[in-house]
């Protein structure tokens, strides 16, 4: 797989991502070995997170942007996350179908992955997938989130620039002053700025631009960020300008040192996430701990013990009672 990635083989990349997404113990060991053996990229890729509500045109926007970038000779990767069913656990995974033209480009790689109950709008192994596509040679990595609302801020912890895509008239002008995802966005793009919706898109952009002025800019970012712009995935209008704004922000962060600091913070967040995931896996795998957990869960369900007290009991069973003040 390493040799295939070095050659820019898309099949090797697809197999590698399938390996890291596997939950089988023998596959997890191989996946860790693969990630550890990946060479550091000669030139860091530009990681861009993209989110927006369903129907805003994320796939159409990504395809238009991707065709523009591949037309310039840039190699790109699209990591799209599809929501998994809470009942069956299945996902549609139809992003390659929606990006049919881009999928045919030898300079593009599109990988839809199921969210598998992972929170924050990303897949469970999105961070590892980013490392793999960078080893494959992707100069631009687009991470498309599930797209279900205001909670999808985890993608900001693994990308360099965070873009929020909205539709014309998608909420009143007071939407712009809400915290959460609005506060995390570096760029707000009003899509579908064409035809009969063009005037409404411009009004929506003006509303959000006014709201963004109420938010404090991040230290080190150039003046004018975060900003709101209009684009049209259908006609391509505004795409070059929007991508220019993304590149300008990334270049300013590189020059100011915040780009490297952001990558270091992302690595620390990755470690914390891996630690939490590993602890939960150990809790589930150990028979004695699993039995204690089931017993406590049953007592919680019967109302015999409060959930917080049950959690403390289980943690004390595993790690021992915490030290008291003065001990």
C-alpha positions as CSV (number, residue, x, y, z in Angstrom):
1,X,0.0,0.0,0.0
2,X,2.8,2.4,0.8
3,X,4.4,1.8,-2.6
4,X,1.0,2.3,-4.3
5,X,0.5,5.6,-2.4
6,X,3.9,6.8,-3.5
7,X,3.0,6.1,-7.1
8,X,-0.2,8.0,-6.8
9,X,-2.3,4.8,-7.3
10,X,-6.0,5.5,-6.5
11,X,-6.8,1.8,-6.0
12,X,-4.1,1.5,-3.3
13,X,-5.4,4.6,-1.7
14,X,-9.0,3.2,-1.6
15,X,-7.7,-0.1,-0.1
16,X,-5.7,1.8,2.5
17,X,-8.8,3.8,3.6
18,X,-10.9,0.6,3.7
19,X,-8.2,-0.8,6.0
20,X,-8.2,2.1,8.5
21,X,-12.0,2.1,8.6
22,X,-12.1,-1.6,9.5
23,X,-12.9,-2.4,13.2
24,X,-11.4,-5.9,13.1
25,X,-8.5,-6.2,15.6
26,X,-6.0,-7.6,13.0
27,X,-6.9,-4.8,10.6
28,X,-6.5,-2.2,13.4
29,X,-2.9,-3.3,14.0
30,X,-2.1,-3.1,10.3
31,X,-3.8,0.3,10.0
32,X,-1.7,1.7,12.9
33,X,1.5,0.3,11.2
34,X,0.5,1.9,7.9
35,X,-0.2,5.3,9.5
36,X,3.1,5.2,11.4
37,X,5.0,4.3,8.2
38,X,3.6,7.2,6.2
39,X,6.3,9.7,5.2
40,X,5.8,13.3,6.0
41,X,4.6,15.3,2.9
42,X,7.2,17.4,1.2
43,X,4.8,20.2,1.0
44,X,1.8,20.4,3.3
45,X,-1.6,20.1,1.6
46,X,-4.3,22.7,2.1
47,X,-7.1,21.1,4.2
48,X,-10.5,22.7,3.7
49,X,-13.6,21.8,5.7
50,X,-17.0,22.3,4.1
51,X,-20.3,22.1,5.8
52,X,-23.9,23.2,5.1
53,X,-27.4,22.0,5.5
54,X,-28.9,19.4,3.1
55,X,-30.0,20.8,-0.2
56,X,-27.6,23.7,-0.1
57,X,-25.6,22.2,-3.0
58,X,-22.4,21.0,-1.3
59,X,-21.8,18.2,-3.8
60,X,-22.4,20.5,-6.8
61,X,-20.1,23.1,-5.3
62,X,-17.3,20.6,-4.6
63,X,-17.6,19.2,-8.2
64,X,-17.4,22.7,-9.8
65,X,-14.5,23.7,-7.5
66,X,-12.7,20.4,-8.0
67,X,-13.0,20.6,-11.8
68,X,-11.5,24.1,-11.6
69,X,-8.6,23.0,-9.5
70,X,-7.9,19.8,-11.5
71,X,-8.0,22.0,-14.6
72,X,-5.1,23.9,-13.1
73,X,-3.2,20.6,-12.7
74,X,-3.8,20.3,-9.0
75,X,-4.4,16.9,-7.4
76,X,-7.3,17.0,-5.0
77,X,-9.1,14.6,-2.6
78,X,-12.7,14.8,-1.4
79,X,-13.5,13.0,1.8
80,X,-17.3,13.1,2.0
81,X,-19.2,11.9,5.1
82,X,-22.7,10.4,4.8
83,X,-25.0,10.1,7.8
84,X,-25.5,6.5,9.0
85,X,-29.0,5.3,9.9
86,X,-29.6,5.1,13.6
87,X,-31.6,1.9,13.1
88,X,-29.8,-0.1,10.5
89,X,-26.3,1.6,10.6
90,X,-26.3,1.8,6.8
91,X,-25.4,4.8,4.6
92,X,-26.2,5.8,1.1
93,X,-22.7,6.8,0.1
94,X,-23.8,8.5,-3.1
95,X,-21.3,11.3,-3.3
96,X,-19.3,9.8,-6.2
97,X,-22.6,9.5,-8.2
98,X,-23.4,13.2,-7.5
99,X,-19.8,14.2,-8.6
100,X,-19.7,12.1,-11.7
101,X,-17.5,14.4,-13.8
102,X,-15.0,15.0,-11.0
103,X,-14.8,11.3,-10.2
104,X,-13.6,10.6,-13.8
105,X,-10.6,12.9,-13.4
106,X,-7.3,11.1,-12.7
107,X,-6.2,14.0,-10.5
108,X,-9.2,13.6,-8.2
109,X,-10.0,11.0,-5.5
110,X,-13.5,10.9,-4.0
111,X,-14.2,8.8,-0.9
112,X,-17.6,8.7,0.8
113,X,-17.5,7.3,4.3
114,X,-20.3,6.5,6.8
115,X,-20.4,8.6,9.9
116,X,-21.1,5.5,12.0
117,X,-22.5,7.4,14.9
118,X,-19.4,9.7,15.1
119,X,-20.3,13.2,16.3
120,X,-19.2,16.5,14.9
121,X,-20.2,15.8,11.3
122,X,-17.1,13.7,10.4
123,X,-16.4,10.0,10.1
124,X,-14.6,8.1,12.8
125,X,-11.4,7.8,10.8
126,X,-11.4,11.1,9.0
127,X,-8.1,12.2,10.4
128,X,-6.3,9.0,9.3
129,X,-7.9,9.4,5.9
130,X,-6.5,12.9,5.5
131,X,-3.0,11.5,6.2
132,X,-3.5,8.8,3.6
133,X,-4.6,11.2,0.8
134,X,-1.7,13.5,1.6
135,X,0.7,10.6,1.2
136,X,-1.1,9.9,-2.2
137,X,-0.1,13.4,-3.2
138,X,-3.2,15.4,-2.7
139,X,-2.4,19.2,-2.8
140,X,-6.0,20.1,-1.7
141,X,-8.1,18.0,0.7
142,X,-11.8,18.8,0.9
143,X,-13.6,17.4,3.9
144,X,-17.4,17.5,3.4
145,X,-19.3,17.0,6.6
146,X,-22.7,15.3,7.1
147,X,-24.5,18.6,7.0
148,X,-27.2,18.4,9.6
149,X,-27.0,21.6,11.6
150,X,-25.1,23.8,14.0
151,X,-23.0,21.1,15.8
152,X,-20.6,20.2,13.1
153,X,-17.6,22.0,14.4
154,X,-15.2,19.0,14.8
155,X,-14.2,19.4,11.2
156,X,-12.5,22.7,12.2
157,X,-10.2,20.7,14.4
158,X,-8.7,18.8,11.4
159,X,-8.7,21.4,8.6
160,X,-6.8,24.7,7.9
161,X,-9.8,26.7,6.6
162,X,-13.5,26.1,7.4
163,X,-16.1,27.1,4.9
164,X,-19.9,27.3,5.6
165,X,-22.1,27.0,2.5
166,X,-25.6,28.4,2.8
167,X,-28.6,28.9,0.5
168,X,-30.2,32.2,-0.4
169,X,-32.8,33.1,2.2
170,X,-31.6,30.3,4.4
171,X,-32.9,31.9,7.7
172,X,-33.3,35.5,8.6
173,X,-30.5,37.9,9.1
174,X,-30.4,37.2,12.8
175,X,-29.0,33.7,12.0
176,X,-25.7,35.4,11.5
177,X,-25.3,36.4,15.1
178,X,-25.7,32.8,16.4
179,X,-22.6,31.2,18.0
180,X,-21.4,27.7,17.3
181,X,-20.8,26.9,13.6
182,X,-21.0,30.6,12.6
183,X,-18.2,31.5,15.0
184,X,-16.0,28.7,13.6
185,X,-16.4,29.6,9.9
186,X,-13.6,31.4,8.1
187,X,-15.6,31.9,4.9
188,X,-19.4,31.9,4.4
189,X,-20.4,31.2,0.8
190,X,-24.0,31.9,-0.4
191,X,-24.5,29.3,-3.1
192,X,-27.0,29.4,-6.0
193,X,-26.3,33.0,-6.8
194,X,-27.7,32.7,-10.3
195,X,-30.9,33.2,-12.3
196,X,-33.9,34.2,-10.2
197,X,-32.1,33.6,-6.9
198,X,-29.1,35.9,-7.7
199,X,-30.6,39.0,-6.1
200,X,-31.8,37.1,-3.1
201,X,-28.3,35.6,-2.7
202,X,-26.7,39.0,-2.7
203,X,-29.1,40.2,0.0
204,X,-28.4,37.1,2.0
205,X,-24.6,37.7,1.7
206,X,-25.1,41.3,2.8
207,X,-27.1,40.1,5.9
208,X,-24.3,37.7,6.9
209,X,-21.6,40.1,6.2
210,X,-23.2,42.5,8.6
211,X,-23.6,39.8,11.2
212,X,-19.9,38.8,10.8
213,X,-18.8,42.3,11.8
214,X,-20.2,41.6,15.2
215,X,-17.8,38.7,15.6
216,X,-14.2,39.3,16.6
217,X,-11.6,38.2,14.0
218,X,-9.1,35.5,15.0
219,X,-5.7,36.8,16.1
220,X,-3.3,36.8,13.2
221,X,-5.9,36.6,10.5
222,X,-5.8,39.4,7.8
223,X,-8.4,42.1,7.9
224,X,-11.7,41.2,6.4
225,X,-12.0,37.7,7.7
226,X,-14.3,36.0,8.4
227,X,-16.1,37.1,5.2
228,X,-19.2,36.3,3.2
229,X,-19.2,35.9,-0.5
230,X,-21.6,34.7,-3.2
231,X,-20.9,31.7,-5.6
232,X,-22.8,29.7,-8.2
233,X,-21.9,26.0,-8.5
234,X,-24.1,25.9,-11.6
235,X,-22.4,28.7,-13.6
236,X,-19.1,28.9,-11.8
237,X,-19.5,32.5,-11.0
238,X,-17.5,33.5,-7.9
239,X,-15.7,30.2,-7.6
240,X,-12.2,31.6,-8.5
241,X,-12.7,34.6,-6.1
242,X,-13.9,32.3,-3.3
243,X,-10.9,30.0,-3.7
244,X,-8.6,33.0,-3.9
245,X,-10.0,34.1,-0.5
246,X,-9.3,30.6,0.9
247,X,-5.7,30.6,-0.4
248,X,-5.1,34.2,0.8
249,X,-6.2,33.2,4.3
250,X,-4.0,30.1,4.4
251,X,-1.0,32.0,3.1
252,X,-1.5,34.7,5.7
253,X,-1.7,32.1,8.4
254,X,1.5,30.4,7.2
255,X,3.3,33.7,7.2
256,X,2.1,34.6,10.6
257,X,2.9,31.2,12.2
258,X,-0.7,30.4,13.1
259,X,-0.9,27.7,10.4
260,X,1.8,25.6,12.1
261,X,0.3,26.2,15.5
262,X,-3.1,25.1,14.2
263,X,-1.6,21.9,12.9
264,X,0.1,21.2,16.2
265,X,-3.3,21.8,18.0
266,X,-4.9,19.3,15.6
267,X,-2.3,16.7,16.4
268,X,-3.0,17.1,20.1
269,X,-6.8,16.9,19.5
270,X,-6.2,13.7,17.4
271,X,-4.2,12.2,20.3
272,X,-7.0,13.0,22.8
273,X,-9.6,11.6,20.5
274,X,-7.6,8.4,20.0
275,X,-7.1,8.0,23.7
276,X,-10.9,8.4,24.4
277,X,-11.7,5.9,21.6
278,X,-9.1,3.4,22.9
279,X,-10.4,3.6,26.5
280,X,-14.0,3.0,25.4
281,X,-12.8,0.0,23.3
282,X,-11.0,-1.4,26.3
283,X,-14.0,-1.0,28.5
284,X,-16.1,-2.9,26.0
285,X,-13.6,-5.7,25.4
286,X,-12.8,-6.6,29.0
287,X,-15.4,-9.2,30.1
288,X,-15.4,-8.3,33.8
289,X,-15.7,-4.6,33.1
290,X,-18.4,-5.2,30.5
291,X,-20.4,-7.3,33.0
292,X,-20.1,-4.6,35.7
293,X,-21.2,-2.0,33.1
294,X,-24.2,-4.0,32.2
295,X,-25.2,-4.5,35.8
296,X,-24.9,-0.8,36.6
297,X,-26.8,0.1,33.4
298,X,-29.6,-2.2,34.5
299,X,-29.7,-0.5,38.0
300,X,-29.8,2.9,36.3
301,X,-32.7,1.8,34.2
302,X,-34.6,0.6,37.3
303,X,-33.9,3.9,39.0
304,X,-31.8,2.3,41.8
305,X,-28.8,4.5,41.2
306,X,-28.2,7.8,39.5
307,X,-26.3,7.8,36.1
308,X,-23.4,9.9,37.5
309,X,-23.1,7.7,40.6
310,X,-23.1,4.6,38.4
311,X,-20.3,6.1,36.2
312,X,-18.2,6.9,39.2
313,X,-18.7,3.4,40.6
314,X,-17.5,1.9,37.3
315,X,-14.5,4.2,37.1
316,X,-13.6,3.4,40.7
317,X,-13.9,-0.4,39.9
318,X,-11.4,0.1,37.0
319,X,-9.0,2.7,38.3
320,X,-9.5,2.6,42.0
321,X,-11.1,5.3,44.2
322,X,-9.8,8.8,43.5
323,X,-7.5,10.4,46.1
324,X,-9.2,12.7,48.6
325,X,-8.0,16.2,49.4
326,X,-5.4,16.1,52.1
327,X,-4.4,12.4,51.5
